Amino acid sequence: MKKQLIAATLLLLGTSQAQAFSQETHKRIVLDAVNYMQQHPTSTEYAALRQYAEQNNLTITELAELLGQAAYDVDDFEDTFFCGAITGSCVQAPVWGAAQSIVKYTSYWHFQNHTQGADQHGNDFGGYNYEKLTVWGTIDNLASAWLKGDYLDDGKGGETGWFNADSSKYNSYGVTESHYRIDSNSTYSMYDDFEEMPFQPIDNLGQYWYQSYLQSGNPQVLGFVFHTTDLLQPHHTWTTSDLNHSSWESWVKDYYDQEQLNDLSLVTQAMQTFSPLDKNSQDVRPLLTQGGSFSYAQGGIVLNSKDHFDRLNIAKQVVPHAIAMVVHLLNHAMVAR
């Protein structure tokens, strides 16, 4: 009965559930980063980027589209399933996502909590962990109530519901969490109850895909890295699924062109606020964390205000910084292999 009542409430709140910058915005940021490099060939690795496109039998426009689409696609990864504490039934998306483009549980790997310090894995900043939230809203609370006692799918023969009920769909602990466990430590007991799950932070996600790109040279894999522009979305560094999360992202998408949030002069200024990565290092997490620190320091007001000019002031900072961060990543990617 409890879950039926919660489900009814969540369905009413369906349009409030968030998935970071909208997928369309993720793609636009990457397209604008490539355009910035094209407009600034002497101060970026544009020549190497063009050569990389040619090596993959692509034009620059086609490469930008591929990279942007890959950044878009990360929200659709089918790699994270939670299983019912009683039924053992495993699902990849919450019931309240049914009212719109389905928001999958994979989005819980898309946070870096700057309101807390190191997490129990040993990361400098942890990811989403309901138990550790310092800001939260109805969506966070209802998700926790709905998923109380539910566990992360760890494959056939792993954790089960009552009476050994096991309908594993994907070994999310053995594959997804393991991939994002870079330079940290985990035990499955960390993931046997949603309310206490310390999800790995998004900079580890970015690092995993960047290492995969360095090994393969695959442009789609490189594009997955650019979903880390979530770090310039303040809700992802203050860490909450609520507090105007979805409405802020919709606002950014709606006003992206009208308010010229991708103003290249602002991107040039933002480029200077990042410390470029050492070309001899393969670790991009220091750069990603710089982006997270910026949105946390500058963007908190959008958690509490829907005022157009409050939002515009923050967007004119975080969107150019997101574009600049992708430019820095592309610059590094072109010389690191």
C-alpha positions in Angstrom: 0.0 0.0 0.0 2.8 2.4 0.9 4.5 2.1 -2.5 1.1 2.5 -4.3 0.6 5.8 -2.5 4.1 6.9 -3.2 3.7 5.9 -6.9 0.6 8.0 -7.3 2.5 11.0 -5.8 5.5 10.5 -8.0 3.4 10.3 -11.1 1.9 13.6 -10.3 5.5 15.0 -9.9 6.7 13.3 -13.1 7.6 16.5 -14.9 9.8 17.6 -11.9 12.3 14.7 -12.2 15.6 15.9 -13.5 18.4 14.5 -15.7 21.2 17.1 -15.5 21.5 19.6 -18.3 18.9 18.6 -20.8 20.2 16.1 -23.4 19.8 18.8 -26.1 21.9 21.2 -24.1 24.6 18.6 -23.6 24.8 18.3 -27.4 24.8 22.0 -28.0 27.6 22.6 -25.6 29.8 20.1 -27.5 28.8 21.6 -30.9 29.7 25.1 -29.6 33.1 23.8 -28.2 34.0 22.5 -31.7 32.8 25.8 -33.2 34.9 27.7 -30.8 38.0 25.8 -31.8 37.2 26.4 -35.4 37.0 30.1 -34.7 40.2 30.1 -32.6 42.6 27.7 -34.5 45.8 29.3 -33.2 44.9 29.1 -29.5 43.4 25.6 -29.6 44.3 22.2 -31.1 41.9 22.7 -34.0 44.4 21.5 -36.6 44.8 18.3 -34.7 41.1 18.0 -34.3 40.6 18.4 -38.0 43.2 15.7 -38.7 41.5 13.4 -36.2 38.2 13.9 -38.1 39.9 13.0 -41.3 41.4 9.9 -39.8 37.9 8.8 -38.9 36.6 9.7 -42.4 34.5 12.5 -41.0 34.2 16.2 -41.7 34.5 18.6 -38.7 30.8 19.0 -38.8 30.2 15.3 -38.8 32.7 14.8 -36.0 31.0 17.5 -33.9 27.7 15.9 -34.4 29.0 12.5 -33.4 30.7 13.9 -30.3 27.6 15.9 -29.3 25.2 12.9 -29.8 27.4 10.8 -27.6 27.3 13.3 -24.8 23.5 13.3 -25.3 23.3 9.5 -25.1 24.9 9.0 -21.7 21.6 9.8 -20.0 20.1 6.8 -21.9 22.7 4.2 -20.8 20.9 1.0 -19.7 23.6 0.1 -17.2 22.0 0.7 -13.7 19.2 -1.4 -12.3 17.8 -1.3 -8.8 16.0 -4.5 -7.5 13.1 -4.7 -5.1 14.0 -5.6 -1.5 11.0 -8.0 -1.4 10.4 -9.0 -5.0 13.9 -9.1 -6.4 12.5 -7.5 -9.5 15.0 -5.2 -11.2 14.3 -2.1 -13.1 16.3 0.7 -14.8 14.0 3.6 -14.5 11.7 5.1 -11.9 7.9 5.0 -12.3 7.7 8.8 -12.2 9.8 9.0 -15.4 6.9 7.5 -17.4 5.3 10.9 -18.0 8.2 12.2 -20.0 11.5 11.2 -21.7 12.4 8.3 -19.3 14.9 9.3 -16.8 17.0 6.3 -15.9 18.7 5.4 -12.7 22.0 5.8 -14.5 21.7 9.5 -13.8 22.7 8.8 -10.1 26.3 8.5 -11.3 26.1 12.1 -12.6 26.9 14.1 -9.4 29.9 15.4 -7.6 28.9 16.6 -4.1 30.8 19.7 -3.2 28.8 20.2 0.1 30.8 17.2 1.5 34.4 16.2 1.5 35.9 12.8 0.7 33.5 9.9 0.5 33.8 6.4 1.9 35.3 5.1 -1.4 38.2 7.5 -0.9 37.2 10.0 -3.6 38.0 13.7 -2.9 34.4 14.4 -3.6 31.7 11.8 -3.5 28.7 11.4 -5.7 25.0 11.2 -4.9 24.3 9.7 -1.5 20.8 10.3 -0.1 22.0 9.8 3.4 24.7 12.6 3.0 22.6 15.2 1.2 22.7 18.7 2.7 20.1 20.1 0.3 17.1 18.1 -0.9 13.5 18.3 -1.9 10.4 16.2 -2.4 11.8 14.2 -5.3 14.8 13.2 -3.3 12.6 12.1 -0.3 10.1 10.3 -2.4 12.7 8.4 -4.4 14.3 7.3 -1.1 10.9 6.2 0.3 10.1 4.3 -3.0 13.5 2.6 -3.1 13.8 1.9 0.6 15.8 -1.3 1.0 16.2 -1.8 -2.7 19.6 -2.9 -3.8 21.9 -2.4 -6.8 21.7 -5.3 -9.3 24.8 -7.4 -8.9 24.0 -10.1 -11.4 22.6 -13.6 -11.3 23.5 -15.4 -8.2 24.1 -12.2 -6.2 21.7 -10.3 -3.9 18.1 -11.4 -3.9 14.7 -10.4 -2.6 12.7 -12.6 -0.2 12.7 -16.3 -0.8 15.7 -16.0 -3.1 13.7 -14.0 -5.7 16.2 -12.9 -8.4 15.3 -11.2 -11.7 18.7 -9.7 -12.3 18.8 -7.7 -15.6 22.4 -6.3 -15.6 25.4 -6.6 -13.2 25.4 -2.9 -12.4 27.8 -3.4 -9.5 30.2 -5.7 -11.3 30.3 -3.6 -14.5 29.1 0.0 -14.1 30.2 0.6 -10.5 33.4 -1.2 -11.2 34.2 0.9 -14.2 33.7 4.1 -12.2 35.6 2.8 -9.2 38.8 4.4 -10.4 41.5 4.8 -7.7 38.9 4.1 -5.0 37.5 1.1 -3.1 34.0 -0.4 -2.9 32.3 -3.4 -1.2 28.9 -4.6 -2.3 27.5 -3.9 1.2 27.7 -0.2 0.2 25.0 -0.8 -2.4 22.5 -3.0 -0.6 20.1 -0.2 0.4 19.4 2.8 -1.9 19.1 5.2 1.1 22.8 4.7 1.9 24.3 4.1 -1.5 27.4 6.2 -2.1 27.3 6.5 -5.9 30.7 7.1 -7.6 31.1 10.7 -8.7 30.8 11.9 -12.3 34.5 12.8 -12.6 35.2 9.1 -12.3 32.7 8.4 -15.0 34.5 10.9 -17.2 37.9 9.4 -16.4 36.7 5.9 -17.2 35.5 7.0 -20.7 38.6 9.1 -21.3 40.9 6.2 -20.5 38.8 4.1 -22.9 39.2 6.8 -25.6 43.0 6.9 -25.1 43.1 3.1 -25.6 40.7 3.0 -28.6 40.7 6.4 -30.3 37.0 6.0 -30.8 35.3 9.4 -31.2 32.0 8.2 -29.8 33.8 7.1 -26.6 35.4 10.5 -26.4 32.0 12.1 -26.7 30.8 10.1 -23.7 33.4 12.1 -21.6 31.6 15.3 -22.4 28.6 14.5 -20.4 30.7 15.7 -17.5 29.5 19.2 -18.3 26.9 18.2 -15.7 29.6 19.6 -13.4 28.7 23.1 -14.5 25.0 22.4 -13.6 24.8 23.7 -9.9 22.2 21.0 -8.9 24.9 18.4 -9.7 27.5 19.9 -7.4 25.1 21.0 -4.6 23.6 17.5 -5.2 19.8 17.2 -5.4 17.3 15.8 -7.8 14.8 18.6 -6.8 14.9 22.3 -5.9 14.0 23.6 -9.4 16.4 21.1 -11.0 14.3 20.3 -14.0 12.8 23.8 -14.5 16.3 25.3 -14.5 17.5 22.9 -17.1 14.4 23.5 -19.2 15.0 27.3 -18.9 18.6 26.9 -20.1 17.4 24.9 -23.1 14.6 27.4 -23.9 16.9 30.5 -23.7 20.1 29.1 -25.0 19.9 31.0 -28.3 17.7 33.8 -27.3 20.0 34.9 -24.5 23.2 33.9 -26.3 24.4 31.7 -23.5 27.1 30.4 -25.9 28.6 33.9 -26.5 32.1 33.1 -27.7 33.6 36.1 -25.9 32.4 34.7 -22.6 33.9 31.3 -23.6 37.3 33.0 -24.1 37.1 34.5 -20.7 36.1 31.2 -19.2 39.0 29.5 -20.9 41.3 31.5 -18.7 39.8 30.3 -15.4 40.7 26.7 -16.0 44.2 25.4 -15.4 45.0 23.4 -18.6 45.8 19.7 -18.2 49.4 18.5 -18.4 49.6 16.8 -21.8 51.7 14.1 -20.3 49.0 13.2 -17.8 46.1 11.0 -18.6 44.0 12.1 -15.6 41.3 14.6 -16.6 39.6 14.7 -13.2 41.5 17.8 -11.9 40.0 19.8 -14.8 36.5 18.3 -14.2 36.7 19.2 -10.5 37.6 22.8 -11.4 34.3 22.9 -13.3 32.4 21.5 -10.4 34.0 23.9 -7.9 33.0 26.8 -10.2 29.3 25.9 -10.4 29.1 25.1 -6.7 30.7 28.5 -5.8 28.7 30.6 -8.3 25.4 28.8 -9.0 23.6 28.1 -5.7 20.9 30.7 -6.3 19.2 28.7 -9.1 18.2 26.0 -6.5 15.9 28.5 -4.9 15.1 31.2 -7.5 13.1 31.0 -10.7 13.6 34.7 -11.4 14.6 35.1 -15.1 17.5 37.5 -14.3 18.9 35.4 -11.5 18.9 32.4 -13.9 20.4 34.5 -16.7 23.2 35.7 -14.5 24.2 32.2 -13.6 23.7 30.8 -17.1 26.0 33.4 -18.6 28.7 32.0 -16.3 28.1 28.2 -16.2 27.3 27.6 -19.9 30.4 29.4 -21.2 32.4 27.5 -18.6 30.9 24.2 -19.8 31.9 25.0 -23.4 35.4 26.0 -22.3 35.8 22.8 -20.3 35.0 20.8 -23.4 37.5 22.8 -25.4 40.2 22.1 -22.8 39.3 18.4 -22.9 39.4 18.3 -26.7 42.8 20.1 -26.7 44.1 17.5 -24.3 42.6 14.6 -26.2 44.2 15.7 -29.4 47.8 15.5 -28.0 47.5 12.8 -25.3 47.3 9.8 -27.6 
